[in-house]
Amino acid sequence: MAGLVGEETTVADLLPIFETFLKDLDEVKVGVVRHLAAFIGVLPQHIRERYLVVISDITNETSNWRFRKLMARQLGALSTLYGPDVVSERLVPISLQLCQDSVAGVRQVANRQVGLLMNRLGEHEGKMQSDFVEQILTLGAPSSESSYVDRQIFVHICGFVSMQVPVQLFTNHFLAPLLLLAGDRIPNVRLAVAQVLVGLLSQDAYAGNEDIHRSLQLLQRDKDRDVVFFAQPENARKTKTHHTTKGNGLAL
């Protein structure tokens, strides 16, 4: 309705109802949250700014993880409604938070949005995009203090980012850290790398990359049979599970 009646009528007649429903029972609120980005997009800029608090509150929702998942799904769309400073200062931290959410379904959806936010930040001069890239790279940094779950998250983000950002950006910043994790000490991380590398080789931009081929060949000789299985392109196509993790409750 907001898209049909336009900005003025939306602010006068629909906005009060929208805000009332935001405070309603979860069964009602879920419909509002699902269409939050679309509705905000009809509002004038000064009112959009008010909803940054709402977006943050929903992201911190603890009683119902489905609200966090709905918010994660809209991060890319929301990034087009705000200036680069707002995206960098407000939406990027939300993106990182949701990418590390305790619920696998939320993480999976949030991971899909990372490349979209990077592209949005890349439309403007400055170091906002590079700062975001560095924060994502931190997740994949292998060290004695790093969490293998974060490294898994980084690998899956790489799988989505490779299809969303310019090839040069991915190759210059993400490919080497991704390939390094082919030798990770945790089988689940290596399994995730195998799946992503198979996916990369199905893309024309990366199909001829010798470093990817060598890393995948290494994984095809891995000591873990599940890693070996998912490092075979024909098996990856059969399972169609780009985000499979061995039974530890951490499937992405």
Residue pairs with C-beta under 8 A, 6 or more apart in sequence:
1 10
1 14
2 10
2 14
2 38
2 39
2 42
3 38
3 42
5 13
5 14
6 42
7 42
7 43
7 44
10 39
10 42
10 43
11 43
11 44
11 47
14 39
15 43
15 47
18 32
18 39
21 28
21 29
21 31
21 32
22 29
22 32
22 33
22 54
23 29
24 32
26 64
26 67
29 67
30 66
30 67
30 70
32 39
33 58
33 67
33 70
33 71
34 70
36 51
36 54
36 55
36 58
36 70
36 71
36 74
36 78
37 74
37 77
37 78
37 81
38 77
40 48
40 51
40 78
40 81
41 77
41 80
41 81
43 51
48 81
48 82
49 86
52 82
52 86
52 90
55 71
55 78
55 90
55 91
55 94
56 90
56 94
58 67
58 68
58 70
58 71
59 68
59 71
59 94
59 97
59 98
61 67
61 68
65 101
65 102
65 103
65 105
65 106
68 98
68 101
68 103
68 106
69 103
69 105
69 106
69 109
71 94
71 98
72 98
72 101
72 106
72 109
72 110
72 113
73 109
73 113
75 91
75 94
75 95
75 98
75 110
75 113
75 116
75 117
76 113
76 116
76 117
76 120
78 91
79 87
79 91
79 116
79 117
79 120
80 120
82 90
82 91
84 120
84 121
84 123
84 124
84 126
84 128
85 128
87 117
87 120
87 121
87 128
88 121
88 128
88 131
88 132
91 117
92 117
92 121
92 132
92 135
95 110
95 113
95 114
95 117
96 135
96 136
98 106
98 107
98 109
98 110
99 107
99 110
99 111
99 114
99 139
99 153
99 157
100 107
100 139
100 150
100 153
101 107
101 110
104 249
104 250
104 251
104 252
107 153
107 156
107 252
108 156
108 243
108 252
111 153
111 156
111 157
111 160
111 252
112 160
114 136
114 157
114 160
114 161
114 164
115 160
115 161
115 163
115 164
115 165
116 164
117 132
118 129
118 132
118 133
118 161
118 164
118 165
118 169
119 164
119 165
121 128
121 129
121 132
122 129
122 165
122 166
122 169
133 169
133 173
133 174
136 154
136 157
136 161
136 174
137 154
137 173
137 174
137 177
139 150
139 151
139 153
139 154
139 157
140 150
140 151
140 154
140 155
140 158
140 177
140 178
140 181
141 177
142 151
142 180
142 181
142 184
148 184
148 186
148 188
148 189
149 250
151 181
151 184
151 186
151 189
152 188
152 189
152 192
152 245
152 250
152 252
153 252
154 177
154 178
154 181
155 178
155 181
155 189
155 192
155 193
155 196
156 192
156 196
156 243
156 252
158 170
158 174
158 178
158 196
159 195
159 196
159 199
159 200
159 242
161 170
161 174
162 170
162 174
162 196
162 199
162 200
162 203
162 206
163 203
167 205
167 206
175 209
175 211
175 212
178 193
178 196
178 197
179 193
179 211
179 212
179 215
181 189
181 190
181 193
182 190
182 193
182 194
182 197
182 215
182 216
182 218
182 219
183 190
183 218
184 190
184 193
187 222
187 224
187 226
187 227
187 246
188 245
188 246
188 248
188 250
190 219
190 222
190 224
190 227
191 224
191 226
191 227
191 230
191 244
191 245
191 246
192 245
192 252
193 215
193 219
194 216
194 219
194 222
194 227
194 230
194 231
194 236
195 230
195 236
195 241
195 242
195 243
195 244
196 242
197 212
197 215
197 216
197 219
197 231
198 216
198 230
198 231
198 232
198 233
198 236
199 236
199 242
200 206
200 209
200 212
201 207
201 209
201 212
201 213
201 216
201 233
202 233
206 212
216 231
219 227
219 228
219 231
220 228
220 231
220 232
221 228
222 228
222 231
226 246
229 235
230 236
230 239
230 244
236 242
243 251
243 252
244 251
245 251
245 252
